[in-house]
Amino acid sequence: MKSLKIHFLAMLFAATFHSQAETTIIYAGELLAVPGQAPLKNQTITIEDGIITQVEDGFKDIEPSEGVRLLQLKDSFVLPGLMDMHVHLQGELGPQNDREALKMSDQMVGMRTVHHGMKTLMAGFTTVRDVGSNAQYMYAYRDAVEKGWIDGPRVIAAGGVGITGGHADVSGMKPDLMEFYTDKSICDGPYDCRRAARDAIKYGADLIKITSTGGVMTDRATGTGQQMEMDELKEVVLAAKRMGKKVASHAHHEDGIIAALQAGVHSIEHGTYTGPEAIKLFKKTGAYLVPTLLAGATVKNMAENTDILPPAVAAKAIKVGTDMQGNFIKSFRGGVKIAYGTDSAISKHGTNADEAVLMSEAGMPNADVLVSATVNAADLIGMNDQIGTIEVGKQADIIATATSPIEDIKALLNVEFVMKGGKVYKNTSEK
């Protein structure tokens, strides 16, 4: 009985200590609690068990004590954690890609994913949507992060559906290797594509990623126009809808953008050649554009200054990379909803904030860039009741910069403080 009593008291002490240790107070010199609204001065944020419980005016008279942590961000600009709606955490474009595809094990790709994820998190991106990877390894990474087994950004992971010879299909290899690497996510015809969508959901997809047009990185001279047929697109969207999942569509040319929007997708990735008809459909359907300007700038630079890209890819890279920014700003000014996305893996992981600079340089107001990376991104993934703003009841995904990114968007290039779910991963702001 005595040992049982001691054990009970020990458990009670541990539980009490755990509860106390989960309280964090942040003094925010300038706080953008809700992007799109005006920032506030001198705010106190209280966080318990990773959830924001209070946001108050002024700096409350609080002394650090056992179980209470005080974080001084009085000289910083504090805002919600950023979100990137288009990443590929498992890889990164470079001259060794062909060699790595043959020599790197799936297990090592998993380890590299952890590495890329941490680079992304430390850059201030607390949530990402991974839209194309080795599915089971990405789902495992997603779930391990969610369980707290490893550190990384929150992951919304897509399952892919593509057509034979399309952008999502394997290219640039000899026939027997292409045969080996082709998997059951590749489909032909509406009913086979319905099967592929259901299969992706069965095995763990949070959403479905399709490729309605050709793509820049496909090592075939098949262009960037529409490739999936309307009946295939509709069947994928319907199959996903029946199971409560959204669909994102890679699309460059307007014919494929229009077809995907008519089929009912929730976002268009890249949207390089969005024109007046597509803009009307964006506004009618409420779909988001995820522009990925950084990918266009990256491949254009590679094509013009290196020999990394194969000829068929380089030609498309120069054309698409040149045209992206101008068409993006037309879409924004036309009233299209924008959600932030980089296509990291084309660009280097951890440089995600470079997209914000390109969006700003294209003509998007800095305040709207921040909305795209927080409020809009949370809405796209159906998590605006949990993340995207610094409000009571939401998860404590919080970052800070030395100066205001509303005044100068380049402030995001040097994030000083990163918190995700109440856990601090980076804090170089305290002097």
VMD Tcl script that draws the C-alpha trace (Angstrom):
set ca {
  {0.00 0.00 0.00}
  {2.84 2.39 0.87}
  {4.54 1.83 -2.48}
  {1.23 2.36 -4.27}
  {0.76 5.67 -2.44}
  {4.27 6.81 -3.37}
  {3.64 5.85 -6.98}
  {0.37 7.81 -7.00}
  {2.04 10.91 -5.53}
  {4.82 10.66 -8.08}
  {2.30 10.49 -10.91}
  {0.38 13.45 -9.46}
  {3.59 15.51 -9.20}
  {4.57 14.61 -12.77}
  {1.14 15.53 -14.10}
  {1.17 18.85 -12.21}
  {4.66 19.69 -13.44}
  {3.71 18.78 -17.03}
  {0.65 21.02 -16.88}
  {2.65 23.94 -15.48}
  {5.45 23.50 -18.00}
  {3.01 23.92 -20.86}
  {2.20 27.60 -20.12}
  {4.04 30.13 -22.30}
  {3.68 33.92 -22.33}
  {4.83 35.97 -25.34}
  {5.34 39.72 -25.21}
  {4.85 40.87 -28.81}
  {6.05 44.37 -29.66}
  {4.02 44.37 -32.86}
  {1.45 41.65 -33.56}
  {-0.27 40.78 -36.82}
  {-2.85 38.54 -35.19}
  {-5.11 38.38 -38.24}
  {-3.38 39.00 -41.58}
  {-5.43 41.42 -43.62}
  {-6.13 43.51 -40.53}
  {-3.90 46.19 -39.00}
  {-1.10 45.03 -36.69}
  {-1.39 45.81 -32.98}
  {1.24 47.21 -30.63}
  {2.38 45.73 -27.31}
  {0.37 42.52 -26.99}
  {0.55 39.62 -24.55}
  {-0.15 36.13 -25.89}
  {-0.85 33.27 -23.49}
  {-0.40 29.67 -24.65}
  {-1.37 26.55 -22.73}
  {-0.75 23.03 -23.99}
  {0.05 24.41 -27.43}
  {-3.22 26.34 -27.75}
  {-3.63 30.13 -27.63}
  {-5.80 30.97 -24.62}
  {-5.48 34.77 -24.43}
  {-4.41 37.71 -26.59}
  {-4.44 40.92 -24.55}
  {-3.46 44.55 -24.90}
  {-0.30 45.64 -23.09}
  {2.46 43.68 -21.43}
  {1.01 41.90 -18.43}
  {3.07 41.96 -15.24}
  {4.24 38.36 -15.29}
  {7.39 36.92 -13.80}
  {8.84 33.68 -15.12}
  {8.33 30.87 -12.62}
  {8.25 27.11 -12.46}
  {5.90 26.02 -15.20}
  {5.61 29.50 -16.78}
  {7.91 30.52 -19.61}
  {8.15 34.16 -20.73}
  {9.35 34.91 -24.25}
  {10.43 38.47 -24.94}
  {9.54 39.52 -28.49}
  {9.06 43.18 -27.57}
  {11.37 44.32 -30.36}
  {9.94 41.96 -32.98}
  {7.11 41.75 -35.49}
  {5.02 38.70 -34.58}
  {2.69 36.90 -37.00}
  {1.12 33.49 -37.61}
  {3.27 30.65 -38.90}
  {3.51 30.69 -42.68}
  {2.16 27.92 -44.90}
  {3.42 26.60 -48.22}
  {0.72 24.90 -50.28}
  {3.01 23.31 -52.86}
  {6.12 21.43 -51.78}
  {7.83 18.12 -52.53}
  {9.81 17.40 -49.37}
  {11.46 14.20 -50.57}
  {13.66 15.67 -53.27}
  {15.55 18.69 -54.54}
  {16.50 19.52 -58.12}
  {20.19 19.20 -58.88}
  {22.82 17.64 -61.13}
  {22.83 14.33 -59.21}
  {19.10 13.57 -59.51}
  {19.45 10.70 -61.98}
  {22.19 9.08 -59.90}
  {20.23 9.51 -56.67}
  {17.13 7.93 -58.21}
  {19.11 4.76 -58.85}
  {21.34 4.64 -55.78}
  {19.38 6.20 -52.91}
  {17.19 3.79 -50.93}
  {13.63 4.64 -49.97}
  {14.79 4.69 -46.37}
  {17.42 7.32 -47.15}
  {14.82 9.34 -49.03}
  {12.82 9.24 -45.81}
  {15.78 10.59 -43.87}
  {16.26 13.34 -46.45}
  {12.60 14.25 -46.03}
  {13.19 14.86 -42.32}
  {16.13 17.09 -43.22}
  {14.13 19.11 -45.77}
  {11.22 19.37 -43.39}
  {13.36 20.93 -40.68}
  {14.86 23.43 -43.12}
  {11.32 24.41 -44.08}
  {10.17 24.72 -40.48}
  {13.18 26.79 -39.48}
  {12.39 29.19 -42.34}
  {9.07 29.95 -40.63}
  {6.77 27.58 -42.53}
  {4.88 25.61 -39.92}
  {2.43 23.89 -42.30}
  {2.97 22.54 -45.81}
  {0.94 20.71 -48.43}
  {3.11 18.07 -50.06}
  {1.67 17.47 -53.53}
  {3.78 14.71 -54.97}
  {6.11 12.21 -53.34}
  {6.59 8.51 -52.67}
  {3.19 8.29 -51.04}
  {3.70 5.79 -48.21}
  {6.94 7.39 -47.05}
  {5.30 10.81 -47.10}
  {2.28 9.57 -45.16}
  {4.63 8.01 -42.61}
  {6.51 11.32 -42.29}
  {3.22 13.22 -41.92}
  {2.00 10.88 -39.21}
  {5.31 10.81 -37.34}
  {5.32 14.61 -37.17}
  {1.71 14.61 -35.99}
  {2.52 12.09 -33.24}
  {5.54 14.13 -32.13}
  {8.00 11.36 -32.90}
  {10.02 13.70 -35.11}
  {10.10 17.47 -35.59}
  {8.89 19.09 -38.78}
  {6.14 21.19 -40.29}
  {2.54 20.00 -40.21}
  {1.97 18.07 -43.45}
  {-1.10 17.75 -45.64}
  {-0.11 14.96 -48.04}
  {-1.50 14.34 -51.51}
  {-1.98 11.13 -53.40}
  {-1.30 11.50 -57.11}
  {-3.39 10.54 -60.13}
  {-1.96 10.97 -63.63}
  {-2.36 9.62 -67.13}
  {-0.01 7.50 -69.20}
  {2.64 9.73 -70.73}
  {1.41 12.78 -68.84}
  {3.30 15.04 -66.46}
  {2.82 12.73 -63.46}
  {4.13 9.70 -65.35}
  {7.80 8.73 -65.33}
  {9.95 10.16 -68.15}
  {13.54 10.46 -69.31}
  {14.53 6.82 -68.71}
  {15.02 3.78 -70.90}
  {11.80 1.79 -71.49}
  {12.43 -1.04 -69.04}
  {13.09 1.42 -66.21}
  {9.99 3.41 -67.07}
  {8.03 0.16 -66.92}
  {9.55 -0.61 -63.52}
  {8.81 2.81 -62.02}
  {5.24 3.14 -63.34}
  {2.76 2.56 -60.51}
  {-1.00 2.20 -60.05}
  {-1.51 5.96 -59.72}
  {-1.25 6.14 -63.53}
  {-4.59 5.70 -65.26}
  {-6.33 5.94 -68.64}
  {-9.99 6.69 -69.20}
  {-12.60 7.86 -66.69}
  {-13.22 4.64 -64.83}
  {-9.57 3.76 -64.45}
  {-8.92 7.28 -63.12}
  {-11.82 6.85 -60.71}
  {-10.11 3.67 -59.50}
  {-6.78 5.48 -59.09}
  {-8.37 8.26 -57.02}
  {-10.10 5.80 -54.73}
  {-6.90 3.83 -54.40}
  {-4.95 6.93 -53.33}
  {-7.52 7.73 -50.67}
  {-7.57 4.11 -49.46}
  {-3.85 4.24 -48.76}
  {-3.82 7.54 -46.87}
  {-4.08 10.60 -49.13}
  {-5.35 13.82 -47.53}
  {-6.17 15.15 -51.00}
  {-5.76 14.16 -54.65}
  {-3.22 15.83 -56.95}
  {-3.88 15.60 -60.70}
  {-2.06 16.97 -63.74}
  {-4.54 18.37 -66.24}
  {-1.75 19.75 -68.45}
  {1.79 18.89 -69.39}
  {4.61 20.11 -67.20}
  {7.99 21.76 -67.46}
  {9.93 18.98 -65.74}
  {8.56 16.17 -67.92}
  {11.50 15.00 -70.05}
  {9.38 14.80 -73.19}
  {8.61 17.50 -75.74}
  {4.87 17.16 -75.11}
  {4.15 20.77 -74.25}
  {2.28 22.32 -71.35}
  {-1.25 22.26 -72.77}
  {-4.21 20.12 -71.67}
  {-3.54 16.38 -71.45}
  {-6.16 14.84 -69.17}
  {-9.59 14.59 -70.78}
  {-12.68 16.10 -69.21}
  {-14.26 12.73 -68.42}
  {-11.08 11.68 -66.59}
  {-10.95 14.93 -64.64}
  {-14.61 14.73 -63.63}
  {-14.31 11.15 -62.42}
  {-11.32 11.95 -60.21}
  {-13.05 14.97 -58.67}
  {-16.28 13.04 -58.09}
  {-14.48 10.08 -56.53}
  {-12.61 12.42 -54.18}
  {-15.76 14.36 -53.32}
  {-17.60 11.17 -52.38}
  {-14.91 10.51 -49.78}
  {-14.62 14.07 -48.50}
  {-11.32 14.93 -50.19}
  {-10.26 17.96 -52.19}
  {-8.47 17.93 -55.54}
  {-5.52 20.09 -56.63}
  {-4.62 20.30 -60.31}
  {-1.26 21.08 -61.82}
  {-2.08 23.23 -64.87}
  {-0.14 25.65 -67.07}
  {-2.12 26.50 -70.21}
  {-5.58 27.98 -70.02}
  {-7.32 25.07 -71.75}
  {-6.24 22.73 -68.97}
  {-6.97 25.32 -66.28}
  {-10.51 25.78 -67.58}
  {-11.10 22.03 -67.87}
  {-9.90 21.43 -64.30}
  {-12.03 24.24 -62.91}
  {-15.08 23.02 -64.81}
  {-14.47 19.56 -63.34}
  {-14.59 21.08 -59.85}
  {-11.02 21.16 -58.52}
  {-10.28 23.23 -55.44}
  {-6.95 24.69 -56.53}
  {-4.88 25.23 -59.63}
  {-1.14 24.79 -59.17}
  {1.06 27.15 -61.24}
  {-1.72 28.54 -63.48}
  {0.89 30.13 -65.72}
  {-1.40 31.07 -68.60}
  {-4.53 31.97 -66.69}
  {-6.60 34.22 -68.96}
  {-9.94 36.05 -68.81}
  {-12.11 32.93 -69.19}
  {-10.21 31.08 -66.50}
  {-10.41 34.09 -64.16}
  {-14.20 34.05 -64.51}
  {-14.25 30.38 -63.57}
  {-11.92 30.90 -60.62}
  {-14.31 33.51 -59.24}
  {-17.39 31.41 -59.97}
  {-16.05 28.26 -58.33}
  {-14.08 29.86 -55.50}
  {-11.01 27.80 -56.36}
  {-7.56 29.03 -55.34}
  {-4.54 29.73 -57.51}
  {-1.23 28.51 -56.06}
  {1.22 30.44 -58.29}
  {4.70 28.93 -57.56}
  {6.61 31.86 -59.04}
  {9.78 30.64 -57.36}
  {9.73 27.43 -59.38}
  {9.44 29.38 -62.62}
  {12.31 31.69 -61.69}
  {14.46 28.74 -60.58}
  {14.12 26.63 -63.72}
  {14.49 29.64 -65.98}
  {17.78 30.49 -64.27}
  {18.94 26.88 -64.54}
  {18.05 26.65 -68.21}
  {19.85 29.88 -69.06}
  {22.95 29.41 -66.91}
  {23.59 25.67 -66.50}
  {23.36 22.42 -68.41}
  {21.50 20.59 -65.63}
  {18.17 20.45 -67.47}
  {17.64 18.20 -70.52}
  {16.91 20.10 -73.78}
  {13.17 19.29 -73.79}
  {12.87 20.58 -70.21}
  {15.08 23.66 -70.72}
  {12.99 24.97 -73.60}
  {9.80 24.78 -71.54}
  {11.55 26.23 -68.49}
  {12.60 29.40 -70.27}
  {9.14 29.96 -71.75}
  {7.13 29.25 -68.58}
  {9.61 30.95 -66.24}
  {9.48 34.10 -68.34}
  {5.69 34.29 -68.43}
  {4.70 33.38 -64.86}
  {4.94 36.66 -62.96}
  {3.05 38.83 -65.44}
  {0.12 36.45 -65.70}
  {0.03 35.89 -61.95}
  {-0.56 39.54 -61.16}
  {-3.35 39.71 -63.76}
  {-5.05 36.86 -61.95}
  {-4.70 38.56 -58.56}
  {-5.98 41.89 -59.85}
  {-8.81 40.05 -61.57}
  {-10.09 38.83 -58.21}
  {-8.68 35.29 -58.11}
  {-8.05 33.97 -54.59}
  {-4.34 33.27 -54.04}
  {-2.82 30.67 -51.74}
  {0.93 30.71 -51.22}
  {3.03 27.96 -52.78}
  {6.60 27.58 -53.99}
  {7.07 24.13 -55.57}
  {10.04 23.65 -53.25}
  {12.15 20.75 -54.50}
  {12.46 22.70 -57.73}
  {13.80 25.53 -55.57}
  {15.83 24.69 -52.48}
  {14.00 23.77 -49.29}
  {14.27 26.49 -46.68}
  {14.18 29.28 -49.28}
  {10.36 29.27 -49.30}
  {10.15 32.96 -48.39}
  {11.70 33.89 -51.75}
  {8.25 33.32 -53.24}
  {6.93 36.23 -51.17}
  {9.56 38.53 -52.65}
  {8.61 37.50 -56.20}
  {4.90 38.01 -55.49}
  {5.63 41.45 -54.10}
  {7.86 42.36 -57.04}
  {5.07 41.29 -59.40}
  {2.81 43.89 -57.81}
  {0.92 42.10 -55.04}
  {0.69 44.24 -51.87}
  {2.77 42.82 -49.04}
  {-0.26 42.59 -46.75}
  {-1.99 40.39 -49.33}
  {1.09 38.20 -49.69}
  {0.87 37.51 -45.96}
  {-2.84 36.72 -46.23}
  {-2.08 34.22 -48.99}
  {0.44 32.42 -46.76}
  {-1.78 32.29 -43.67}
  {-5.53 32.91 -43.83}
  {-6.00 31.76 -47.43}
  {-3.73 28.74 -47.08}
  {-5.60 27.62 -43.95}
  {-8.89 27.97 -45.80}
  {-7.64 25.94 -48.76}
  {-6.75 22.97 -46.54}
  {-9.89 23.32 -44.43}
  {-8.03 24.22 -41.23}
  {-8.99 27.87 -40.75}
  {-10.61 26.98 -37.42}
  {-7.24 25.72 -36.15}
  {-4.41 27.72 -37.76}
  {-3.75 30.80 -39.90}
  {-4.29 33.49 -37.28}
  {-3.20 34.21 -33.70}
  {-6.54 33.98 -31.94}
  {-7.94 32.27 -28.87}
  {-8.56 28.57 -29.42}
  {-6.12 28.13 -32.28}
  {-2.86 26.22 -32.33}
  {0.16 28.29 -31.37}
  {1.92 28.46 -34.72}
  {3.80 31.74 -34.36}
  {6.83 33.31 -36.00}
  {8.62 36.63 -35.65}
  {10.85 38.87 -37.74}
  {13.06 41.79 -36.78}
  {11.07 44.27 -38.87}
  {7.63 44.45 -40.44}
  {7.13 42.36 -43.60}
  {4.20 44.62 -44.40}
  {6.71 47.43 -44.82}
  {9.38 45.26 -46.47}
  {8.49 41.71 -47.49}
  {12.17 40.76 -47.40}
  {11.89 40.67 -43.61}
  {10.54 37.12 -44.13}
  {13.92 36.04 -45.47}
  {15.32 36.12 -41.93}
  {12.76 34.69 -39.53}
  {14.10 35.02 -35.97}
  {11.53 33.04 -34.03}
  {9.58 29.88 -34.87}
  {6.96 28.19 -32.71}
  {4.72 25.35 -33.88}
  {2.01 23.95 -31.64}
  {3.48 25.81 -28.68}
  {6.97 24.34 -29.08}
  {9.81 26.76 -29.81}
  {12.14 25.61 -32.58}
  {14.08 28.81 -33.15}
  {14.67 31.96 -31.14}
  {17.45 34.30 -32.14}
  {15.43 37.42 -31.30}
  {16.38 37.71 -27.63}
  {19.50 39.77 -27.20}
}
mol new
graphics top color blue
foreach p $ca { graphics top sphere $p radius 0.5 }
foreach p [lrange $ca 0 end-1] q [lrange $ca 1 end] { graphics top cylinder $p $q radius 0.2 }
display resetview
